[in-house]
Amino acid sequence: MCSECGYECQHTFVWVTDKEATATEAGLKHEECMVCGYAKAAVEIPATTVPLAGDAGSMAQWVALLVVSAGGPGGMLLHSRRRRTTK
């Protein structure tokens, strides 16, 4: 007999989401046995993103980050290709 649920079973646990995480708020999930329904204690799901300085929803920050990571305006779009010459 299982000391956790009181039944004779081999637990087969799956994750069950109680509350979805958002960009700014953590969520909750717990493991639940598919055989007997015994549920373990809930654990936190971290927020999906960490806000940058200021408003997390600021489109201007994301555009600036994209431009800087691309090497300036059009940085990745203007990639040149050298031709190799064989002798």
N, C-alpha and C positions, 0 to 999 in steps of 0.2 A: 504494500500500500504506500502510495506517495505521501510524504510528509507535507507537501505544499498544497495539494488539492484534495487529498483524501481518497482518490480513486486508484485503481490498479491500471496504470497506463504508462506508455513510453511517450513522454512529451515531445511534440513536434511543434516548435515555436515559429511563428511568423510575426513580422512587424505590422502593427496597426497604427495608422496616423489618427490621433485624436484632434489635433489642431495643426493646420498647415502653417509653415513658416512663411513670413512675407519678407520684403526687402528690409524692413525696419523692426519687425517683431519676431521673437522666437516662437516656435511651435512646440507641440508635445507628441510623443509616440510611445507605445509600449509593446512588449512582446506578449503574444497570446497563444496558448496551446490550441492547435487545430483539433485535437482529439477530445479534450475535456473542457476547454474554454477557460482554464486557469490563466490569469493575467498577472504579469510581473509589474513592478512599479514603473510609472511613466518616467521617461527621460526627455530632456530638452533637445529640440532641433534648432540649431543656430539660425539666426536671420540669414537670408540668402546673400546679402551684400552688406558691406560696411560703408556707411555714408562718408563721403569726402567732406572737407570743410564746408560749412554752410548747409544749404538745403540738399538733401539726398536726391531730390527729383529735378535738380537744375540741369536742363539740357545743355546750357552753355558750358558747364564744367566738363560734361562728357565729350562735347565737340572739341573743346580745347585739348583735352587729354588725347583724343584721337589724332588731332593735328600734330601735337608734339611727338607722339609715339611714331608717327609716320615720317618724321624728319622735316617738318615744316609743311607749308601748303604744297600739296602735290608731291611730296617727297618720295613716296613709294610708287606713285603713278608715273614718274619720270625716270624710271630705272632704264639705264642705257645698256645695250648689249654690244660687246666688242666682238668683232670677227677675228678669228684666228686665221692667219695666213700660213700656208705650208710651203716649205721650200724644197 
